[in-house]
Amino acid sequence: MNTKLEDRSEASPSQQKPPPPWLKLRNELRVTSKETRDVLPTILSAISHVDTTRSSKHHITNLRPLVPQVCPGYVLPDDDMEAGRKGTRIRVLDADTFDAALSMQPFTTVSSVFPSTSSNDDDDDGDNDDDMEIDSSPQPAATKPVAILNLASEKHAGGGWLNGALAQEEALCYRSSLYLSLHPEYYPIPRLGAMYTPSCVIIRDGLVITLAAIRRPRLSADEQKFADVRDRELTKTKVRVVLRVAVLQGHTKIVLGALGCGAFYNPPREVAECFIEVLREPEFAGGWWEDVVFAVLDNKKGDKGGKDGEGNFGVFYRALHGEVV
């Protein structure tokens, strides 16, 4: 009898190896997903006038090109070296998408987006309307929230957020009401389609446009470019879809991201080039944007990360930061 094997098989739980860090994180995120789903009904019941389930489908074939005559004509501010030039300077931030949006417009709240709705609208204290004093003071103008791009799974609503996955779409779902507007009948998302969610409420320490990138396209031998030029053009058309939806819904501030440059293995440098090329097309030039930010979390650390690093943040920063569009 091999006593060594017997001893090993009867090791106590305290002697067993702990689960790997990725499994611990996944289990924690599963709990976070359940907490989000459990707490949302209570939170949203207090703002019942906000329909967080509403969303709409859009496709490039039904999105007309933008009309230059209605372009707001935003220009660079007085403190810019090219003050007065039409357009805005792109900023690339190593930040979470929601955090980037909040930094662009930090005081956006439900009451600022729906200023005419009072928390007391539904109260009934028995007073006769004829006896009530009417408030004739001007109502504040509604704030248009920042539009953000959800880098979505084309197959599954919310990606893998129910199972503890963590990419950009899942991070949005853990923090907000987004998943309530991602209806199963919208899937799979067409290659040139997108969804628009007009009311997305952040519940953890904008508005969302959902678009799926190309899943694992063929790449060149050095993996720096699309192997098929049609995939490059498809990516540019996807960008046009996002920009048209944003403008047609009245948004002038937008948070974009590294479309497909994570689990879908799109080439970061070429995707960044696709964005800047489309943003500079005549249709989108001339001052449509008050603020454009790319939120790209750095996937490289230490010497390999940062603005000069080899991660997605570094690639997008060098390609886009400071460019006028």
C-alpha positions in Angstrom: 0.0 0.0 0.0 1.3 3.4 -0.9 0.9 5.4 2.4 2.1 8.6 0.8 -0.8 8.6 -1.7 -3.3 7.9 1.1 -1.9 10.8 3.2 -2.2 13.1 0.2 -5.7 12.2 -0.6 -6.9 12.9 3.0 -5.4 16.3 3.3 -7.5 18.7 5.3 -9.3 21.6 3.7 -6.8 24.1 5.2 -4.0 22.3 3.3 -5.8 22.6 -0.1 -4.7 25.3 -2.5 -6.9 28.4 -2.5 -8.9 29.1 -5.6 -7.0 31.2 -8.3 -7.6 35.0 -8.1 -9.6 35.0 -11.3 -12.1 32.6 -9.9 -12.4 34.6 -6.7 -13.1 37.7 -8.7 -15.7 36.0 -10.9 -17.6 34.7 -7.9 -17.5 38.2 -6.3 -18.9 39.7 -9.6 -21.7 37.1 -9.7 -22.7 38.4 -6.2 -22.5 42.0 -7.5 -24.7 41.1 -10.5 -27.4 39.6 -8.2 -27.2 42.6 -5.8 -27.7 45.0 -8.8 -30.7 43.0 -9.9 -32.1 42.9 -6.4 -31.7 46.6 -5.5 -32.8 48.1 -8.8 -36.6 47.8 -8.4 -36.4 49.6 -5.0 -34.2 52.4 -6.5 -36.3 52.8 -9.6 -39.6 52.8 -7.7 -38.6 56.2 -6.3 -38.2 57.6 -9.9 -41.1 55.8 -11.5 -41.4 58.6 -14.1 -38.1 57.4 -15.7 -38.6 54.4 -18.0 -35.3 52.5 -17.8 -36.6 49.7 -20.0 -37.1 51.9 -23.0 -34.7 51.5 -26.0 -34.8 51.6 -29.7 -33.2 49.7 -32.6 -31.3 51.5 -35.4 -29.7 50.4 -38.6 -27.4 52.1 -41.0 -30.0 51.7 -43.8 -32.5 53.8 -41.8 -30.0 56.5 -40.6 -29.8 59.4 -43.0 -26.5 61.2 -43.2 -26.2 64.3 -41.0 -27.3 67.7 -42.5 -24.5 70.3 -42.4 -27.1 73.1 -42.2 -28.2 72.1 -38.7 -24.7 71.5 -37.3 -24.3 73.6 -34.0 -20.8 74.6 -35.1 -18.9 74.2 -31.8 -15.5 75.9 -31.8 -12.3 75.5 -29.7 -12.4 77.6 -26.5 -10.5 80.8 -25.9 -7.7 79.1 -24.0 -6.9 76.8 -26.9 -3.9 77.5 -29.1 -6.3 77.4 -32.1 -9.2 79.2 -30.4 -12.2 79.7 -32.7 -11.4 76.8 -35.0 -14.5 74.6 -35.5 -14.5 71.3 -33.6 -13.3 69.9 -30.3 -10.1 68.3 -29.1 -10.3 64.6 -28.4 -9.3 63.5 -24.9 -8.2 59.9 -24.2 -8.6 58.9 -20.6 -7.4 55.8 -18.7 -10.8 55.5 -17.1 -14.0 53.6 -16.7 -16.7 54.6 -19.2 -19.2 55.9 -16.6 -16.5 57.7 -14.7 -15.4 59.5 -17.9 -19.0 60.6 -18.5 -19.4 61.8 -15.0 -16.2 63.8 -15.2 -17.5 65.5 -18.4 -20.8 66.6 -16.8 -20.5 65.9 -13.0 -23.8 67.3 -11.8 -26.1 65.3 -14.1 -28.9 63.8 -12.0 -32.4 62.5 -12.6 -33.8 65.9 -11.5 -31.6 67.8 -13.8 -32.6 65.6 -16.8 -36.3 65.7 -15.8 -36.5 69.2 -14.2 -40.2 69.6 -14.4 -40.9 66.5 -12.3 -41.1 67.1 -8.6 -40.6 64.4 -6.0 -43.9 65.6 -4.6 -45.9 65.2 -7.8 -47.6 62.0 -6.6 -48.4 63.3 -3.1 -52.1 63.7 -2.3 -52.6 65.8 0.8 -56.3 66.5 0.2 -55.9 70.1 -0.7 -58.2 71.6 -3.3 -56.3 72.6 -6.4 -58.1 76.0 -6.4 -56.7 76.8 -3.0 -53.1 75.9 -4.0 -50.6 78.5 -4.8 -49.3 78.1 -8.4 -45.5 78.3 -8.8 -45.1 80.5 -11.9 -41.3 80.7 -11.7 -39.4 79.6 -14.8 -38.5 75.9 -14.9 -34.8 75.1 -15.4 -33.8 73.7 -18.8 -33.3 69.9 -19.0 -29.7 68.7 -19.0 -28.9 66.5 -22.0 -26.8 63.6 -20.5 -23.5 62.5 -22.0 -24.0 59.7 -24.6 -21.7 56.7 -24.1 -20.8 53.7 -26.3 -21.5 50.3 -24.9 -19.0 47.9 -26.5 -21.4 45.1 -26.6 -21.7 41.4 -27.2 -23.7 40.9 -30.4 -25.1 37.6 -29.1 -25.9 38.0 -25.4 -27.6 41.0 -23.6 -25.1 42.3 -21.2 -22.4 39.9 -22.3 -21.4 37.6 -19.5 -22.4 39.9 -16.6 -24.8 37.3 -15.0 -21.8 34.9 -14.8 -19.2 37.2 -13.4 -17.4 38.2 -16.6 -15.7 41.6 -16.7 -15.3 43.5 -19.9 -16.6 47.1 -20.6 -20.3 46.0 -21.2 -20.4 43.9 -18.0 -18.9 46.8 -16.0 -21.7 49.1 -17.2 -24.3 46.5 -16.2 -22.9 46.0 -12.7 -23.2 49.8 -12.1 -26.5 50.7 -13.7 -29.9 49.9 -15.0 -28.6 49.2 -18.5 -29.5 45.6 -18.7 -33.2 46.4 -18.3 -33.2 48.0 -21.8 -31.3 45.3 -23.6 -34.3 43.2 -24.7 -33.7 39.6 -25.9 -35.7 40.3 -29.1 -32.9 42.7 -30.2 -30.4 39.9 -30.4 -28.3 39.0 -32.3 -27.4 42.6 -33.0 -27.2 43.1 -36.8 -23.7 43.8 -38.1 -24.6 47.4 -38.9 -27.2 47.9 -36.2 -27.2 49.5 -32.8 -29.5 50.2 -29.9 -30.2 53.5 -28.1 -31.1 53.6 -24.4 -32.4 57.1 -23.5 -32.5 56.6 -19.7 -29.7 54.7 -18.0 -29.5 55.3 -14.2 -26.1 54.8 -12.5 -26.5 53.2 -9.1 -22.9 52.5 -8.1 -19.7 54.5 -6.9 -25.4 58.9 -19.5 -27.0 57.5 -21.9 -25.9 54.4 -23.7 -25.6 53.5 -27.4 -25.1 49.7 -27.7 -23.0 48.4 -30.7 -21.1 45.2 -31.2 -17.6 45.1 -32.7 -16.4 42.4 -35.2 -15.8 39.2 -33.3 -12.2 37.9 -33.8 -11.5 39.2 -37.4 -8.7 37.8 -39.4 -5.5 39.9 -38.8 -2.4 40.5 -40.8 0.7 38.5 -40.1 2.0 41.0 -37.5 -1.5 41.3 -36.0 -1.5 45.1 -36.4 -4.1 45.4 -39.1 -7.3 43.7 -40.4 -6.4 41.1 -43.0 -9.5 41.8 -44.9 -10.1 45.4 -46.0 -13.8 44.8 -45.8 -13.5 44.4 -42.0 -11.8 47.8 -41.8 -14.6 49.4 -43.8 -17.2 47.6 -41.7 -15.6 49.0 -38.5 -15.8 52.5 -40.0 -19.5 52.0 -40.9 -20.1 50.9 -37.3 -18.6 54.2 -36.1 -20.8 56.2 -38.5 -23.9 54.4 -37.0 -22.9 55.4 -33.4 -22.2 59.1 -34.4 -25.4 59.4 -36.4 -27.5 57.9 -33.5 -25.9 60.3 -31.0 -26.5 63.4 -33.1 -30.0 62.5 -34.1 -30.8 62.0 -30.4 -29.5 65.4 -29.6 -26.2 64.6 -27.9 -23.2 66.8 -28.2 -21.0 65.1 -25.6 -20.0 61.5 -26.2 -17.8 58.8 -24.6 -16.3 56.3 -27.1 -14.0 53.4 -26.5 -11.6 50.8 -27.9 -14.2 49.1 -30.1 -13.5 45.3 -30.2 -10.0 45.7 -28.8 -10.4 43.3 -25.9 -11.9 39.8 -26.0 -12.8 40.3 -29.7 -9.1 40.8 -30.7 -9.5 43.7 -33.1 -6.2 45.6 -33.9 -6.1 48.7 -31.6 -4.1 51.0 -33.8 -6.2 50.4 -36.8 -9.5 50.7 -34.9 -8.2 54.1 -33.5 -7.4 55.1 -37.1 -10.9 54.1 -38.2 -12.4 56.4 -35.5 -10.3 59.5 -36.5 -10.9 59.0 -40.2 -14.7 58.9 -39.7 -14.8 61.8 -37.3 -13.0 63.8 -39.9 -15.3 62.9 -42.8 -17.2 65.9 -44.2 -20.5 64.6 -42.7 -19.1 64.7 -39.1 -16.8 67.7 -39.4 -17.7 71.3 -38.7 -18.4 71.3 -35.0 -21.0 68.7 -34.1 -19.3 67.9 -30.8 -18.9 69.9 -27.7 -16.8 67.2 -26.1 -15.4 63.8 -27.3 -13.7 61.5 -24.9 -12.3 58.0 -25.4 -12.4 56.0 -22.2 -9.8 53.2 -22.6 -8.7 51.4 -19.5 -5.0 50.5 -19.7 -4.6 46.7 -20.1 -0.8 46.9 -19.5 0.8 47.8 -16.2 4.2 49.1 -15.1 6.8 50.0 -17.7 4.5 48.5 -20.5 1.6 50.7 -19.6 0.8 54.4 -19.7 0.7 57.0 -22.6 3.8 55.6 -24.1 3.1 52.0 -23.4 1.9 49.1 -25.6 -1.5 48.7 -24.1 -4.8 49.9 -25.6 -4.7 53.1 -23.6 -1.2 54.0 -25.0 -2.2 53.1 -28.5 -5.4 55.2 -28.5 -3.7 58.1 -26.6 -0.9 58.4 -29.2 -3.4 58.1 -32.1 -6.2 60.4 -30.9 -5.4 62.5 -27.9 -5.4 66.2 -28.8 -6.7 65.7 -32.3 -9.4 68.2 -33.4 -12.6 66.8 -34.8 
